[in-house]
């Protein structure tokens, strides 16, 4: 199976967004400090001031798994942590978060659980939950259906922005483990595990070691803020040449977003153990390796690029794995199986 077989066409989205670039750029002036395609937007309110970094996202069809399992306390955490990671890769720390919750009809038992998830993740990351919007839209959503979106704003000094420009040949590529699918690839995961393989969310396939399908698919998206802070504290900010959040588009689409022309990040997929949930999806759906690494994070949620002399295995409480190196090359990423 391929992602497109389950109804999601990454290539079509890329083409459509490409045709929209001119309209987006027509709104910019000298205060905008990023190019299109960055994980977050950089905006400098006035010369000399720190940059504001903003990002907006959702959790995709993971909300459907939450509904099936009747567990609503995790998807709010997922959304906050995802947004934090998106601005973290540019060196920013979060200031505040705004949420959007839309549903067919408000369930007074469900909404507090979701907002509780937002609040928990915000507290854990020192981020204010500033407000949000709750919308009831019967006819747009079916009975019991809901969706989430969120916007985060953070801040970074101009001299501390991480844009990948310092990445050089010989740099070491590290991976920080994910907790599972995080917030991407759920349409394909559902098509394989629930439709093709016929599992219920309460089932416990032997391949998952006693874990239920719901447990595996609802594992909370990790925030890497404290891990990256620990790298900065031990080695200084200059030790991080590049960061890539492995979200929609997997390794193939996210790593090139931070790599300069003429360089290639070589990823050795044998360097870490792929979590069981990904192996189960691949086997039950007969999904090719290249497709798996384009759709999913495959157990690596954040890629960190450092100078060769920086050894992240010596950082306390950091579970970094060396997964490759930077070389010269026309392709910005090469994934070796």
Secondary structure, DSSP 8 states (H G I E B T S, - for coil): --GGGGT--HHHHHHHHHTTHHHHHTT--TTB---TT-SSEEE-SSTTS-EEEEEEEE-TTHHHHHHHHT--SSHHHHHHHHHHHHHHTTT-EEEEEEEEEEESS--TTHHHHHHHHHHHHHHHTT-EEEEEEEEE-BTTB-TT-EEEEEEEEEEE-GGG---STT--TT-EEEEEE-SSSTTS-HHHHHIIIIIIS---TT---GGGTT--HHHHHT------HHHHHHHHHHH-GGGEEEEEE--TTHHHHHGGGG--TTEEEEEEGGGS---HHHHHHHHHHT--HHHHHHHS-TTEEEEEEE-TT--GGGSTT--EEEEEEEEE-SSSEEEE-
